[in-house]
């Protein structure tokens, strides 16, 4: 392959920049929010997508990241990071993260219980085969 020929063929979808904001200081231990943003030329604003994540999960399975919100926000290159921090802080003040953290915890519990059930079934099957 000649250098530079893959980009036109693959048409990568650039999503811009990403910030990670630790939520531990707001009472959500082990949680952080990924803030992915890019400038949407047609709208003249930044598209901001927020994803809830845990610091203690290494896997990038579907359960390791929960989409929270996508919205358009105003800003310039100089002000966009501050504006994103303001959005995240306002969401904290209004309690928006509570729902997502509770849902996340519930799904982790379901995953653990399902895993326990499958392990118990596997052990029972192994004992039946003896």
Rosetta blueprint (number, residue, H / E / L):
1 X L
2 X L
3 X L
4 X L
5 X L
6 X H
7 X H
8 X H
9 X H
10 X H
11 X L
12 X L
13 X L
14 X L
15 X L
16 X L
17 X E
18 X E
19 X E
20 X E
21 X E
22 X E
23 X L
24 X H
25 X H
26 X H
27 X L
28 X L
29 X L
30 X L
31 X E
32 X E
33 X E
34 X E
35 X E
36 X E
37 X E
38 X E
39 X E
40 X E
41 X L
42 X L
43 X L
44 X L
45 X E
46 X E
47 X E
48 X E
49 X E
50 X E
51 X E
52 X E
53 X E
54 X E
55 X L
56 X L
57 X L
58 X L
59 X L
60 X L
61 X L
62 X H
63 X H
64 X H
65 X E
66 X E
67 X E
68 X E
69 X E
70 X E
71 X E
72 X E
73 X E
74 X L
75 X L
76 X L
77 X L
78 X L
79 X L
80 X H
81 X H
82 X H
83 X H
84 X H
85 X H
86 X H
87 X H
88 X H
89 X H
90 X H
91 X H
92 X H
93 X H
94 X L
95 X L
96 X H
97 X H
98 X H
99 X H
100 X H
101 X H
102 X H
103 X H
104 X H
105 X H
106 X H
107 X H
108 X H
109 X H
110 X H
111 X H
112 X H
113 X H
114 X H
115 X H
116 X H
117 X H
118 X H
119 X H
120 X H
121 X H
122 X H
123 X H
124 X H
125 X H
126 X H
127 X H
128 X H
129 X L
130 X L
